[in-house]
Amino acid sequence: MHPRIYIGRLNNTIKKKDIVEIFGKYGEIVDILMKEDFAFVEFVKTESAQLAIKEMNGFQIPGTQARLVVEEARPKSPEECRL
């Protein structure tokens, strides 16, 4: 299993490419699962996930009042692994 983070309070202008651009600087991304206002990002290394959490939790998206919630995510369920 790869380390996974939860990113909450995304607005509808944020796309997958934005997540890659913003969070890719912390390390290699294995997978991104995006929903309406949140996403899960899987990194190759635990250190990458930890650094992203440390530096991005509370980050304000330019042009908005929203501050991201970035925290450790629960591991994928067996059902999610089969998708």
C-alpha positions in Angstrom: 0.0 0.0 0.0 1.1 3.5 -0.8 0.8 6.4 1.7 -2.4 8.3 1.0 -3.5 11.8 2.0 -7.0 13.4 2.1 -7.4 16.9 0.6 -10.6 18.6 1.6 -12.4 21.9 0.8 -11.5 21.8 -2.9 -13.6 24.1 -5.0 -15.0 23.3 -8.4 -12.2 25.1 -10.3 -9.5 22.7 -9.1 -8.8 19.9 -11.6 -6.7 16.8 -11.5 -3.8 18.6 -13.3 -3.9 21.3 -10.5 -3.5 18.6 -7.9 -0.6 17.1 -9.7 1.0 20.5 -10.1 0.5 21.5 -6.4 1.2 18.2 -4.7 3.7 16.7 -7.2 6.5 18.8 -5.8 6.4 16.7 -2.7 7.1 13.5 -4.4 6.0 11.0 -7.0 2.2 10.6 -7.1 0.8 7.1 -7.8 -2.9 7.8 -8.0 -5.4 10.6 -7.5 -9.1 10.1 -6.8 -11.2 13.3 -7.0 -14.7 13.8 -5.9 -16.8 17.1 -5.8 -15.0 18.9 -3.0 -12.2 16.5 -1.9 -9.5 14.2 -3.2 -7.3 11.4 -2.2 -3.6 11.4 -3.4 -1.3 8.4 -3.1 2.4 9.0 -3.0 5.2 6.5 -3.5 7.0 7.5 -0.3 5.6 8.1 3.2 8.0 11.1 3.5 6.3 12.7 0.6 2.8 12.4 2.1 4.0 13.6 5.5 5.7 16.7 3.9 2.6 17.5 1.8 0.4 17.3 5.0 2.8 19.5 7.0 3.2 22.2 4.3 -0.3 22.2 2.7 -2.7 21.9 5.5 -4.4 25.3 5.8 -3.0 26.5 2.5 -5.3 29.1 1.0 -6.1 28.6 -2.7 -5.3 31.8 -4.6 -8.4 33.8 -5.5 -10.6 32.0 -2.9 -11.3 32.2 0.8 -11.0 28.5 1.2 -8.2 26.9 3.2 -7.4 23.3 2.4 -7.7 20.5 4.9 -4.8 18.1 4.2 -4.4 15.0 6.5 -3.5 11.4 6.5 -6.1 9.3 4.8 -7.3 5.8 5.9 -5.8 3.0 3.7 -7.8 1.9 0.7 -10.5 -0.6 1.4 -10.4 -4.0 -0.4 -13.2 -2.7 -2.7 -11.2 0.4 -3.7 -8.2 -1.7 -4.5 -10.2 -3.7 -7.0 -11.3 -0.6 -8.9 
